[in-house]
Amino acid sequence: MFTTAWTASPQLPSEGFTPNWSREGFWRQSLRQVVRLTVGGDRIRVRLSNAYGSSPLRIAGATVARAGEGAAVDAGSMRRLTFDGATGVEIPARGLVVGDPVELALESLESLTVTLHLDAVTGPATFHAQAFATSYRGAGNRLDDIDGQGFDEATESWYFLAAVEVDAGGRTDAVALFGDSITDGFGSTPGANRRWSDALAERTGRPVLNAGIGGNLLLNDSAWYGEKGVHRLGRDVLDHPGVDTLVVLQGLNDIGFSETDEQPTYRPAPVVEADELIDGYRELIRQARARGLRVIGATLLPSGGSDHWGEHAAKVSHEVNEWIRRSGEWDAVVDLNRVAADPADPDRLHPAYDFGDHLHPNDAGYAVMAEAVAELLRH
């Protein structure tokens, strides 16, 4: 039985994040991506997504290996991936494929490379914009490139890669973190695996899925920031094997993007009230419980002083957080608002945890958030 060890939520191709290759796609190139698994096992398999492709996606070949420095890999660990026994696969538009299991023993928190050879024009590429990890591409077929020298371009996004699963002895204790840029890891040190999902895996030894999308909204779709949370939960969490706990930290963008009518065009969101967000949370709870998951509500972090803050945002965020704390509708609650707040001004992030925009935590802030959830999971 396989357990999900790493995820990235798919997004619509967009020019709004630079540098990225999502709009131009790939042709006669190889793409090498590095991910850190939150649990180990003796076999792995990968999920590749063409969720936002308008035409079939041709994967000419794929390999996996233990990661080395940069684009290099451990030569002895290189394995060829197959799909129903074939070395290549065509993924239909808006489709998904799960590769065959491959023998490769990996430890928890070990990094893996997934290399794809894309010999046909892909068109715009389904991707995950904010990886905070480096991906590489090079011309031609570089599946067996060991030293990585042929990968001469780099970006901080992931493409087509939706999940890595491991044969971890039938574990069904994975924790999924569902949210926006705070869950995605904005403000953490790029390349250092300091998101709060990373910190939670380190503290608990449990598989952790990161289902965050920067800018994502609970109640409204966005061309830049993905499908609304109440629609994408199934694809990004519930359809992954091994998950038994969902932690919801979402709603800050719904509130902040609707603070004023003078928002930039990439922030389209109607003004929301607390009762609308509460209905959204109830829908997430309903969907998750229907799959047998334990659902933990996380209070929204303080955002005073940020571009998400104002009179309306203060009112709605306070009302939402009081409902999360007191409604009794969650299986458990973790009060991240209080954990991360400045004692001298509870509407603001603690200065020691502030990335600098008064909205996103830094590495220390993410560690404190992870410890609060880890403590809850211990009981």
Secondary structure, DSSP 8 states (H G I E B T S, - for coil): -EEEEEE---B---SSSSS--TTT--SSEEEEEEEE-SS-EEEEEEEEE-TT-SS-EEE-EEEEEEB-STT-B-GGG-EE--BTTBS-EEE-TT-EEE---EEEEE-TT-EEEEEEEE-S---S--EES--SS-EEEEES--TT-SS-TT--EEES-EESEEEEEEE-SS---EEEEEESHHHHTTTS-TTS--SHHHHHHHHH-S-EEEEE-TT--SSS-BTTTBS-HHHHHIIIIITSTTEEEEEEE--HHHHHTTS-TT--TT-------HHHHHHHHHHHHHHHHHTT-EEEEE-----TTSTT-SHHHHHHHHHHHHHHHHS--SSEEE-HHHHHEETTEEEEE-GGGB-SSSSSB-HHHHHHHHHHHHHHHT-
